[in-house]
Amino acid sequence: APGLIAEASPEALVLANALL
């Protein structure tokens, strides 16, 4: 969800990009 990503840490964004 956009809200969760907005509050996520940069590391979480990296993991999300890896999944995508």
PDB file of N, CA, C and O in Angstrom, chain B, residues numbered from 101:
ATOM      1  N   ALA B 101       0.839  -1.202   0.000  1.00  0.00           N
ATOM      2  CA  ALA B 101       0.000   0.000   0.000  1.00  0.00           C
ATOM      3  C   ALA B 101       0.873   1.251   0.000  1.00  0.00           C
ATOM      4  O   ALA B 101       1.909   1.280   0.664  1.00  0.00           O
ATOM      5  N   PRO B 102       0.468   2.278  -0.732  1.00  0.00           N
ATOM      6  CA  PRO B 102       1.267   3.518  -0.833  1.00  0.00           C
ATOM      7  C   PRO B 102       1.594   4.104   0.535  1.00  0.00           C
ATOM      8  O   PRO B 102       2.710   4.580   0.745  1.00  0.00           O
ATOM      9  N   GLY B 103       0.667   4.079   1.449  1.00  0.00           N
ATOM     10  CA  GLY B 103       0.901   4.626   2.781  1.00  0.00           C
ATOM     11  C   GLY B 103       2.014   3.896   3.512  1.00  0.00           C
ATOM     12  O   GLY B 103       2.850   4.514   4.170  1.00  0.00           O
ATOM     13  N   LEU B 104       2.018   2.563   3.388  1.00  0.00           N
ATOM     14  CA  LEU B 104       3.058   1.783   4.059  1.00  0.00           C
ATOM     15  C   LEU B 104       4.419   2.078   3.451  1.00  0.00           C
ATOM     16  O   LEU B 104       5.415   2.199   4.164  1.00  0.00           O
ATOM     17  N   ILE B 105       4.454   2.194   2.130  1.00  0.00           N
ATOM     18  CA  ILE B 105       5.726   2.466   1.455  1.00  0.00           C
ATOM     19  C   ILE B 105       6.237   3.850   1.835  1.00  0.00           C
ATOM     20  O   ILE B 105       7.441   4.049   1.998  1.00  0.00           O
ATOM     21  N   ALA B 106       5.323   4.801   1.976  1.00  0.00           N
ATOM     22  CA  ALA B 106       5.711   6.173   2.314  1.00  0.00           C
ATOM     23  C   ALA B 106       6.353   6.209   3.695  1.00  0.00           C
ATOM     24  O   ALA B 106       7.247   7.018   3.943  1.00  0.00           O
ATOM     25  N   GLU B 107       5.903   5.338   4.595  1.00  0.00           N
ATOM     26  CA  GLU B 107       6.440   5.325   5.951  1.00  0.00           C
ATOM     27  C   GLU B 107       7.594   4.345   6.090  1.00  0.00           C
ATOM     28  O   GLU B 107       8.241   4.283   7.135  1.00  0.00           O
ATOM     29  N   ALA B 108       7.853   3.578   5.033  1.00  0.00           N
ATOM     30  CA  ALA B 108       8.890   2.547   5.093  1.00  0.00           C
ATOM     31  C   ALA B 108      10.278   3.168   5.041  1.00  0.00           C
ATOM     32  O   ALA B 108      10.462   4.291   4.572  1.00  0.00           O
ATOM     33  N   SER B 109      11.253   2.406   5.538  1.00  0.00           N
ATOM     34  CA  SER B 109      12.636   2.868   5.516  1.00  0.00           C
ATOM     35  C   SER B 109      13.213   2.655   4.124  1.00  0.00           C
ATOM     36  O   SER B 109      12.685   1.848   3.359  1.00  0.00           O
ATOM     37  N   PRO B 110      14.293   3.364   3.779  1.00  0.00           N
ATOM     38  CA  PRO B 110      14.931   3.200   2.462  1.00  0.00           C
ATOM     39  C   PRO B 110      15.259   1.736   2.171  1.00  0.00           C
ATOM     40  O   PRO B 110      15.176   1.290   1.027  1.00  0.00           O
ATOM     41  N   GLU B 111      15.626   1.003   3.202  1.00  0.00           N
ATOM     42  CA  GLU B 111      15.942  -0.413   2.994  1.00  0.00           C
ATOM     43  C   GLU B 111      14.718  -1.178   2.525  1.00  0.00           C
ATOM     44  O   GLU B 111      14.820  -2.090   1.705  1.00  0.00           O
ATOM     45  N   ALA B 112      13.550  -0.798   3.053  1.00  0.00           N
ATOM     46  CA  ALA B 112      12.315  -1.458   2.653  1.00  0.00           C
ATOM     47  C   ALA B 112      12.018  -1.167   1.186  1.00  0.00           C
ATOM     48  O   ALA B 112      11.512  -2.027   0.465  1.00  0.00           O
ATOM     49  N   LEU B 113      12.336   0.052   0.750  1.00  0.00           N
ATOM     50  CA  LEU B 113      12.113   0.410  -0.653  1.00  0.00           C
ATOM     51  C   LEU B 113      13.007  -0.434  -1.555  1.00  0.00           C
ATOM     52  O   LEU B 113      12.587  -0.859  -2.631  1.00  0.00           O
ATOM     53  N   VAL B 114      14.236  -0.675  -1.115  1.00  0.00           N
ATOM     54  CA  VAL B 114      15.162  -1.501  -1.898  1.00  0.00           C
ATOM     55  C   VAL B 114      14.609  -2.910  -2.042  1.00  0.00           C
ATOM     56  O   VAL B 114      14.679  -3.512  -3.113  1.00  0.00           O
ATOM     57  N   LEU B 115      14.050  -3.436  -0.933  1.00  0.00           N
ATOM     58  CA  LEU B 115      13.474  -4.783  -0.983  1.00  0.00           C
ATOM     59  C   LEU B 115      12.276  -4.809  -1.924  1.00  0.00           C
ATOM     60  O   LEU B 115      12.083  -5.770  -2.669  1.00  0.00           O
ATOM     61  N   ALA B 116      11.473  -3.751  -1.886  1.00  0.00           N
ATOM     62  CA  ALA B 116      10.296  -3.688  -2.752  1.00  0.00           C
ATOM     63  C   ALA B 116      10.737  -3.654  -4.211  1.00  0.00           C
ATOM     64  O   ALA B 116      10.132  -4.310  -5.059  1.00  0.00           O
ATOM     65  N   ASN B 117      11.786  -2.894  -4.505  1.00  0.00           N
ATOM     66  CA  ASN B 117      12.279  -2.815  -5.880  1.00  0.00           C
ATOM     67  C   ASN B 117      12.805  -4.170  -6.326  1.00  0.00           C
ATOM     68  O   ASN B 117      12.662  -4.530  -7.495  1.00  0.00           O
ATOM     69  N   ALA B 118      13.409  -4.924  -5.422  1.00  0.00           N
ATOM     70  CA  ALA B 118      13.935  -6.244  -5.754  1.00  0.00           C
ATOM     71  C   ALA B 118      12.786  -7.183  -6.112  1.00  0.00           C
ATOM     72  O   ALA B 118      12.911  -8.007  -7.017  1.00  0.00           O
ATOM     73  N   LEU B 119      11.657  -7.053  -5.392  1.00  0.00           N
ATOM     74  CA  LEU B 119      10.508  -7.906  -5.679  1.00  0.00           C
ATOM     75  C   LEU B 119       9.872  -7.536  -7.004  1.00  0.00           C
ATOM     76  O   LEU B 119       9.369  -8.403  -7.719  1.00  0.00           O
ATOM     77  N   LEU B 120       9.892  -6.250  -7.337  1.00  0.00           N
ATOM     78  CA  LEU B 120       9.296  -5.797  -8.584  1.00  0.00           C
ATOM     79  C   LEU B 120      10.253  -6.059  -9.730  1.00  0.00           C
ATOM     80  O   LEU B 120       9.940  -5.749 -10.879  1.00  0.00           O
TER      81      LEU B 120
END
